Amino acid sequence: MGSDRSPHTFPRFATVEDERRHRKQRLAAAFRIFGAFGFDEGTAGHITARDPELPDHFWVNPLGMNFKHIRVKDLLLVDHEGEVVEGDWPLNTAAFVIHSQIHAARPEVVAAAHSHSPHGKAWSALRRALDPLTQDACAFYGDHALFDDYTGAVFEIEEGKRIAEALGDGKAAILANHGLLTVGRSVDEAAWWFVTMERTCQVQLLAEAAGTPVLIDPDQAAKTAGQVGGHGTGWFQAQPLFDWILAEQPDLLDE
């Protein structure tokens, strides 16, 4: 795959072309993972990966292509003005509006993920931050935002800017009455935070339906966040998912 990556060792690259290929491969794999987990909803949802050579350009899924079908060769390269530089399919306007502003505001962010996953949507309707109910939930303790100003589908740049401002320097945001948004310093990390945040929403919904959950106390929640919420941990947690999808669906690598 153009890198010296050994199993579950963070990859390093000899050339920018190798790094670009790797990011695109991981991006296509992330869409397959989202598709397998049922995070797709019609044409909604997008994951982006910043280009390693052109930092104001990013790779994204084509509008209207099923997550379960996306291959490396299907990805679009989009510039800072929303023009498709590479690719033949149309661009999702919301993908550009949201992700362009996040990538502009957060130079360290390589990837951002958003979709209309079921439990994320359900939790977002409550317009509340997630509580530290479990060890896994603590990854988001003090590190996620609530964007509670729903004004319809996101088609305006100013709306994207407000989402980026709400996200701040956190790893995730709950978009009220809409869904979840996560970011990472790798595609793997952003995808993992989304997967585990969706499950965290599911667990809190289940716990509150069953009774009154007992929260982890703040000191322990903060300690646990330091143990399970780091960038390297997010990347490493994603590796079993990527290993699985690449073994099951190697056609995603088609260039």
N, C-alpha and C positions, 0 to 999 in steps of 0.2 A: 504493500500500500504506500510505498514511497517514503517510509520512515524507518527509524531503527527501533521501533516500538516492540518490546518484548511483552508477553502477556501481563496486562494490568500494570504497566509502567507508563507514566505520562509520556506521550510521544514528543520527539524532537525531530526537526526536519533539516535536510541539507539545502533545500531550495524552497523558494516561495511557491513554485509550482507544486511541489510535493505537499506543502501545507494546505494549499487551496484544494487539491484533490482529496486530502484527508477530511477537511471541513465539509466538503460537499458529500462525501461518503457518509459521514456521521449525520449530516442533515437529512439525507434520504432515509437513512436507518431510523432516525427519530420519527419521521412521518409514519413509517411502517409500524413502529411501536405504538404511536398514537392511534393508528387505525386498528391495530389488534386489540387495543384496550377500549375501543368504542368512544374515543374522544372526538370523532368527526361528527359534524352536524351539517349536512348539505355542503354548501360551499364555504362555510364559516371555518375559521381557524387558520393559524399561520405560525411557522417557526422561521426565524431568520438566522443567518450566519454572516458575520462581517467578513468581507474579503481581506485576506492578509496583506495584499499589495496595495489595494485601493480602499483605505479605511472609511471613506464616505460612500462606499458601495456595499450592498449586501445581497446574499443569495436567499431566495424565498421560493415557496411552492407556487405553481401556476394556479390561477383562479379556475375552479371547477374540476380540477383533477382530484380523484379520490386519493386520500392518504395511503390507502392500501396498494396503490398502483405506482406511486412516485419512485422514479429511478434517478440516479445522478444526472443523466442526460436531460431530464425534464426540468431541472431547476432553472429559475430565472435569475439573472444578475441585474440589479436595479441601481441606478445612480441616485445622488442626493436630491435630484429634482423629480424623481418618480418615473424616469424614463427606463424602459427595458433595454439594456445594453446587449444582453445575450438571452436567447430564448424566443419561442414562437407563440406562446400562449399569452392571454391577457393577464394583467396584474390585479390582484385584489387591492382596491383602493384603501380599505381599512388597514391592510397589512403595511402599506407604505406610510399612511398617516400615523399609525401607532409606533411602528418599529423605527422609522427614520428619526423620530424625536428621541426615542430611548437611546439609539446608537449615537446620536449627536450629543446627548447630555451625559452619557456614560462611556467615555473612551475605553475603559477597561472591559466593557461588556462585549463579548464575542457573539453571543447568541441570546435571543429572546423568544419565548414561546407563549402562545395564547390560543385557547380553543374554548368551545362551548361544551365542556365536559359536564356530565349530568350532576354530580354532587357539588362541583364548583359552582354551577349555576344555582342550584338549590340553596347553598350556603350564602351566595352573594345576595340573594333576595332578603336575607336577614340584616344585611348592612352592619355586620359585626366582624371584628378581628377574630382570628382563631385563638382559642385558649390553650394553655400548656396542659393538655389532658394526658398525653402519652410521651414516651421518650422520643418517638418520631416527630410528634408535633413540636417539640422543643427546637427543632431545626429552624422554625419560623419565629421563635420567641424574640420579640424586640427587633425583628428583621423583616417585617412585612407591613404593607400599608393598606389602608382602605380608601378607595376612590369612590366616594358616595354621591357623585353628581351625575346621575344618568340622564342623558339628553338625546337618546336614540342611537342609531348606528353611527359609528365613528367615521366620518367622511371629511372632516375639516382639520387642517393642520393645528389650529389652536387647541382643539380637543386632544390631539396627540401630545401637545406640549403640556397640557394640564395633567394628563396621565403620567407623563415622565416626571413632572414636578412632584406629583403625589407619591410615586415610587421612590423618589429620593435616591439614597444610596443603598436601599434594601434589595433583597434577592427576589421579592415577590410582591404582588398587589392583588387585592380582591376588587374587581370592578363591579360595583353594585348593579344588581339585576342583569348581569352580563356574563361574568365568568372569571377565570383566573389568568394571571400573567406572571411569568417567572423569567429570570435572567441568569446568565452564568458566564464564566470566563472560558467556557468551552461549550460546544453543542451538547456534549454529554451531561454536563452539570445542569444547564438550563432545562434539558429534558427530564432529568431526574427530579429536580425540584418540582416540576409540574406534576409528574406521576405521584410523588409522595404527598404533595399538597392536595391533590384531588382525593387521595385516600384519607388524608387527615380530615378533610371536610366530611367525607363519608362517615368516619369514625365519630366525629363530634355530633353529627346528625343522629347517628344510632344511639350514642350515649345519652343525649338529651331526650330522645324519644323513650328511652328505658327508665330514666329517673333523673336525679340531680348529680351530675358528675363532680368528683372531688379533684380539684386542680392541683398540680404540682406546685409547691410553694415557690415564690419568686427566686430565692437564692439557688435552689436546686434546678429550677428551669434555666436560669442564666448559666449555671455550670454545665448543664447538659447541652445547651445551645453551643457552647464552646467545644463540646466533644463531637457533636453530630452535625453542626451547621456550617463547617468550613468549606472553602472552595474545593480543596483536594478531596475532602470526604464526599462532596456531591459528585465529583467526577468518578471516584472509585465506586460509589454505590451504583452508578449507572452501568458499569462494565458487564455484569451478568445479563442485563437486558440487551445490550448491544451484541454480546457474544451469541445470545439466543437468536435474535432476529437475523443476524448475518448468516448463521448456520441454517435457519429455516427458509430464508428468502434471499439467497445470494444474487438473484436477478436485480435487486435494488442497486447493485454496483455498476450496472450497465452504463457505459459512457458513450 
